[in-house]
Amino acid sequence: MTRQDYERVFRTFPDVVTIMELRVMLGGTGDTYARKLLRSNLVEHFYIRGTYYIPKAKVIDYLLSLHYLQTLTRFRRGKK
Protein backbone atom coordinates (compact mmCIF):
# COMPACT_ATOMS: atom_id res chain seq x y z
CA MET A 1 0.00 0.00 0.00
CA THR A 2 1.07 3.55 -0.57
CA ARG A 3 0.91 6.54 1.77
CA GLN A 4 -2.19 7.79 -0.04
CA ASP A 5 -3.89 4.42 0.47
CA TYR A 6 -3.20 4.50 4.21
CA GLU A 7 -4.35 8.12 4.44
CA ARG A 8 -7.61 7.11 2.77
CA VAL A 9 -8.08 4.10 5.07
CA PHE A 10 -7.35 6.14 8.21
CA ARG A 11 -9.22 9.32 7.22
CA THR A 12 -11.75 8.81 10.04
CA PHE A 13 -9.02 8.76 12.69
CA PRO A 14 -7.95 12.04 14.34
CA ASP A 15 -4.56 13.58 13.47
CA VAL A 16 -3.22 12.52 16.89
CA VAL A 17 -4.26 9.06 18.07
CA THR A 18 -4.20 7.25 21.41
CA ILE A 19 -2.70 3.84 22.07
CA MET A 20 -6.13 2.23 21.63
CA GLU A 21 -6.53 3.82 18.21
CA LEU A 22 -2.97 2.80 17.34
CA ARG A 23 -3.84 -0.80 18.12
CA VAL A 24 -6.83 -0.62 15.77
CA MET A 25 -4.71 0.96 13.04
CA LEU A 26 -2.18 -1.86 13.37
CA GLY A 27 -4.85 -4.46 12.79
CA GLY A 28 -5.85 -5.26 16.34
CA THR A 29 -2.41 -5.79 17.79
CA GLY A 30 -2.10 -6.38 21.51
CA ASP A 31 -1.53 -3.69 24.09
CA THR A 32 1.87 -5.06 25.09
CA TYR A 33 3.16 -5.12 21.51
CA ALA A 34 1.86 -1.60 20.80
CA ARG A 35 3.58 -0.26 23.91
CA LYS A 36 6.78 -2.10 22.92
CA LEU A 37 6.73 -0.31 19.55
CA LEU A 38 6.36 3.02 21.30
CA ARG A 39 8.99 2.38 23.98
CA SER A 40 11.51 1.28 21.35
CA ASN A 41 10.69 4.44 19.35
CA LEU A 42 9.73 2.50 16.23
CA VAL A 43 6.60 4.66 16.15
CA GLU A 44 7.40 8.27 17.02
CA HIS A 45 5.16 9.70 19.70
CA PHE A 46 4.79 12.10 22.60
CA TYR A 47 4.44 10.88 26.17
CA ILE A 48 2.82 13.50 28.35
CA ARG A 49 1.66 12.91 31.93
CA GLY A 50 1.41 9.15 31.47
CA THR A 51 -0.43 9.25 28.16
CA TYR A 52 0.85 8.38 24.69
CA TYR A 53 -0.03 10.77 21.87
CA ILE A 54 0.85 9.43 18.43
CA PRO A 55 0.64 11.55 15.26
CA LYS A 56 -1.30 9.66 12.60
CA ALA A 57 1.43 10.50 10.07
CA LYS A 58 3.98 8.64 12.23
CA VAL A 59 1.77 5.54 12.32
CA ILE A 60 1.65 5.62 8.52
CA ASP A 61 5.44 6.08 8.43
CA TYR A 62 5.78 2.95 10.55
CA LEU A 63 3.40 0.98 8.32
CA LEU A 64 5.60 1.92 5.35
CA SER A 65 8.84 1.05 7.17
CA LEU A 66 11.16 -1.88 6.64
CA HIS A 67 10.62 -3.04 10.23
CA TYR A 68 6.88 -3.46 9.67
CA LEU A 69 7.48 -5.36 6.43
CA GLN A 70 9.92 -7.71 8.17
CA THR A 71 7.46 -8.27 11.02
CA LEU A 72 4.70 -9.19 8.58
CA THR A 73 7.00 -11.57 6.75
CA ARG A 74 7.97 -13.33 10.00
CA PHE A 75 4.38 -13.78 11.12
CA ARG A 76 3.32 -15.09 7.72
CA ARG A 77 6.04 -17.72 7.91
CA GLY A 78 4.86 -18.70 11.36
CA LYS A 79 7.94 -17.42 13.19
CA LYS A 80 7.53 -15.01 16.08
DAHUCOR-V720704 format. One record per residue. RES is the residue in three letters. PSI is psi in whole degrees, -180 to 180 (999 if undefined). BURIAL is + if it has 16 or more other ideal C-beta (glycine too) atoms within 10 Angstrom, else -. D_LAST is the distance of its C-alpha to the last C-alpha in Angstrom with 1 decimal. Layout:
# DAHUCOR-V720704
res->[RES;RES]
psi->[PSI;PSI]
burial->[BURIAL;BURIAL]
d_last->[D_LAST;D_LAST]
This chain:
# DAHUCOR-V720704
res->[MET;THR;ARG;GLN;ASP;TYR;GLU;ARG;VAL;PHE;ARG;THR;PHE;PRO;ASP;VAL;VAL;THR;ILE;MET;GLU;LEU;ARG;VAL;MET;LEU;GLY;GLY;THR;GLY;ASP;THR;TYR;ALA;ARG;LYS;LEU;LEU;ARG;SER;ASN;LEU;VAL;GLU;HIS;PHE;TYR;ILE;ARG;GLY;THR;TYR;TYR;ILE;PRO;LYS;ALA;LYS;VAL;ILE;ASP;TYR;LEU;LEU;SER;LEU;HIS;TYR;LEU;GLN;THR;LEU;THR;ARG;PHE;ARG;ARG;GLY;LYS;LYS]
psi->[153;171;-42;-37;-46;-40;-36;-44;-40;16;-24;-12;149;166;-27;121;162;176;-33;-42;-36;-45;-40;-44;-30;13;27;28;159;161;-42;-44;-41;-44;-34;-42;-40;-46;-33;3;26;-27;115;144;175;141;106;122;45;10;135;133;120;119;134;-36;-34;-31;-44;-40;-43;-42;-23;-1;162;-37;-44;-43;-43;-38;-45;-43;-42;-44;-35;-31;-10;9;139;999]
burial->[-;-;-;-;-;+;-;-;-;+;-;-;-;-;-;-;+;-;+;-;+;+;+;-;+;+;-;-;-;-;-;-;-;+;-;-;+;+;-;-;-;+;+;-;+;-;-;-;-;-;-;+;-;+;+;+;-;+;+;+;+;+;+;-;-;-;-;+;-;-;+;-;-;-;-;-;-;-;-;-]
d_last->[23.2;25.8;26.7;29.6;27.4;25.2;28.5;29.9;27.0;27.0;30.8;31.2;29.2;31.2;31.1;29.6;26.9;25.7;22.3;22.7;23.6;20.7;18.3;20.3;20.3;16.6;16.6;16.6;13.7;14.0;16.6;14.6;12.1;15.3;17.2;14.6;15.1;18.8;19.2;17.6;20.0;17.6;19.7;23.3;25.1;28.0;28.0;31.4;32.6;29.3;28.2;25.8;27.5;25.4;27.5;26.4;26.9;24.2;21.7;22.7;22.5;18.9;18.2;20.1;18.4;16.6;13.7;13.2;13.6;11.0;8.4;9.9;10.0;6.3;6.0;9.4;8.7;6.6;3.8;0.0]
